[in-house]
Amino acid sequence: ILVNEIEGADVPKGELWVWPLGGASICVRSSDALIYIDPYTGSPTEGPWIRMVAVPYDPADLRRVDAVFSTHDHDDHCHEATLRPIGENTLAPFIGPASSVHKMHDFGLPTERIIEAVDGQEFVFGDMTVRAVGILDHSDPTSLGWLVSADDGPTLLDAGDSMYGTHFSTIAEVAAGAGHGIDAATLSVADMA
């Protein structure tokens, strides 16, 4: 039901609609594009990543995906059992920093659809632009956040598991320099004790 809602949504021009999918996973739609950031459908007891909400969809049901973005290589941000069915059932590219790209190759995703992104790189899908921005992750120096904007519309920052730091002011300056402010942000909050 959720997949049908997302794929069938009639998003007006100049808007971004966001679906939270549990943990750091989100889906973002504009009128022309549909992307997933850090999709994770792992089980509630799998590894160190404990889901606090039920898995809301089966990745094998996805048919419309313009791109999949990963912020870094932790399983709850770059998950083999989630990415493989997306790779099998769509033509979506898989985009992420070096750490994620390494894992994507290990997962056996189609090599020609794996793209290593760097800070400042932009990707355009219809009326949606996604820009890679450097973030500060506690264990992955290649981590990237994503500035997602719709033409003549809002800008969303997805900062993965970024810790607090001065890089957030740099990201705000980048967004302002592109003619946007940051209208909304998704931030993972975790206990680092």
FENQUI-V520667 format. One record per residue. RES is the residue in three letters. PHI is phi as a letter, one per 20 degrees, with the letter a starting at -180 (NA if undefined). OMEGA is omega as a letter, one per 20 degrees, with the letter a starting at -180 (999 if undefined). D_CENTER is the distance of its C-alpha to the mean C-alpha in Angstrom with 2 decimals. Layout:
BEGIN
RES,PHI,OMEGA,D_CENTER / RES,PHI,OMEGA,D_CENTER
END
This chain:
BEGIN
ILE,NA,a,21.23 / LEU,f,r,17.70 / VAL,f,r,16.48 / ASN,f,r,19.49 / GLU,f,a,18.78 / ILE,f,a,15.27 / GLU,f,a,16.47 / GLY,e,a,19.74 / ALA,f,r,18.76 / ASP,d,a,20.82 / VAL,e,r,18.78 / PRO,f,r,21.27 / LYS,g,r,21.00 / GLY,n,r,19.69 / GLU,c,r,17.51 / LEU,c,r,13.90 / TRP,d,a,13.68 / VAL,c,r,11.12 / TRP,d,r,11.53 / PRO,f,a,11.04 / LEU,d,a,11.14 / GLY,n,a,12.55 / GLY,l,a,11.81 / ALA,e,a,8.44 / SER,f,r,6.94 / ILE,b,r,6.53 / CYS,d,a,7.42 / VAL,c,r,8.43 / ARG,c,r,11.78 / SER,d,r,14.28 / SER,f,a,17.71 / ASP,d,a,16.94 / ALA,c,r,13.31 / LEU,b,r,10.80 / ILE,c,r,7.15 / TYR,d,r,4.93 / ILE,d,r,1.56 / ASP,l,r,4.44 / PRO,f,a,6.97 / TYR,b,r,10.29 / THR,c,r,13.66 / GLY,f,a,15.97 / SER,f,a,19.33 / PRO,f,a,20.50 / THR,d,a,22.73 / GLU,e,r,20.87 / GLY,m,a,21.05 / PRO,e,a,20.47 / TRP,e,a,17.37 / ILE,e,r,19.06 / ARG,f,r,17.44 / MET,d,r,19.11 / VAL,c,r,18.47 / ALA,f,r,19.18 / VAL,f,a,16.74 / PRO,e,a,16.41 / TYR,b,r,16.06 / ASP,d,a,16.97 / PRO,f,r,14.48 / ALA,f,r,17.74 / ASP,e,a,18.19 / LEU,f,r,15.31 / ARG,c,r,17.05 / ARG,d,r,15.17 / VAL,b,r,11.78 / ASP,e,r,11.64 / ALA,a,r,8.73 / VAL,d,r,6.21 / PHE,d,r,4.03 / SER,c,r,5.16 / THR,e,r,6.56 / HIS,a,a,9.85 / ASP,e,r,12.20 / HIS,f,a,13.04 / ASP,g,a,13.33 / ASP,f,r,11.40 / HIS,c,a,8.19 / CYS,b,a,9.65 / HIS,d,a,12.15 / GLU,g,a,14.84 / ALA,f,r,16.13 / THR,e,a,12.91 / LEU,f,a,12.03 / ARG,g,r,15.74 / PRO,f,r,16.50 / ILE,f,r,13.68 / GLY,f,a,15.23 / GLU,f,a,18.63 / ASN,d,r,18.30 / THR,c,r,16.31 / LEU,d,a,16.44 / ALA,f,r,12.72 / PRO,f,r,12.02 / PHE,d,a,9.87 / ILE,c,r,8.76 / GLY,a,r,8.74 / PRO,f,a,11.54 / ALA,g,a,14.90 / SER,f,r,14.57 / SER,f,a,11.71 / VAL,g,r,13.55 / HIS,g,r,16.70 / LYS,f,a,15.58 / MET,g,r,14.27 / HIS,f,r,17.79 / ASP,f,r,19.38 / PHE,f,a,17.80 / GLY,n,r,19.63 / LEU,f,a,16.90 / PRO,g,a,18.55 / THR,g,a,19.06 / GLU,f,r,19.27 / ARG,d,r,15.70 / ILE,e,a,14.19 / ILE,c,r,13.53 / GLU,e,a,13.78 / ALA,e,r,12.48 / VAL,c,r,14.49 / ASP,g,r,14.73 / GLY,n,a,15.71 / GLN,f,r,14.62 / GLU,d,r,13.70 / PHE,c,a,12.52 / VAL,d,r,14.18 / PHE,c,a,13.92 / GLY,l,a,16.96 / ASP,e,a,16.92 / MET,d,r,13.29 / THR,d,r,12.68 / VAL,c,a,9.60 / ARG,d,r,11.15 / ALA,f,r,10.48 / VAL,c,r,12.26 / GLY,f,r,13.98 / ILE,c,a,13.61 / LEU,d,r,16.09 / ASP,e,a,15.20 / HIS,f,a,18.35 / SER,c,a,18.34 / ASP,c,a,16.20 / PRO,f,r,17.46 / THR,e,a,15.06 / SER,g,r,11.91 / LEU,c,r,9.83 / GLY,d,a,8.21 / TRP,c,r,7.08 / LEU,e,a,9.81 / VAL,d,r,9.36 / SER,c,r,12.93 / ALA,d,r,15.20 / ASP,g,r,18.62 / ASP,l,a,21.08 / GLY,b,a,18.68 / PRO,f,r,16.54 / THR,c,r,13.87 / LEU,d,r,11.00 / LEU,d,r,10.01 / ASP,d,a,7.11 / ALA,d,r,9.17 / GLY,l,r,8.10 / ASP,d,a,11.68 / SER,g,r,13.41 / MET,e,r,17.10 / TYR,f,r,19.18 / GLY,a,a,20.63 / THR,f,r,21.87 / HIS,f,r,18.69 / PHE,f,r,17.62 / SER,f,r,20.69 / THR,f,r,19.84 / ILE,f,r,16.41 / ALA,f,r,18.45 / GLU,f,r,20.98 / VAL,f,r,18.57 / ALA,f,r,17.37 / ALA,f,r,21.07 / GLY,f,r,22.14 / ALA,e,r,20.03 / GLY,n,a,21.91 / HIS,c,r,19.37 / GLY,d,r,19.20 / ILE,d,a,16.28 / ASP,e,r,16.86 / ALA,b,r,14.45 / ALA,b,r,12.17 / THR,d,a,10.28 / LEU,c,r,11.79 / SER,f,r,12.37 / VAL,d,a,16.13 / ALA,c,r,17.94 / ASP,e,a,21.53 / MET,e,a,22.08 / ALA,f,999,25.76
END
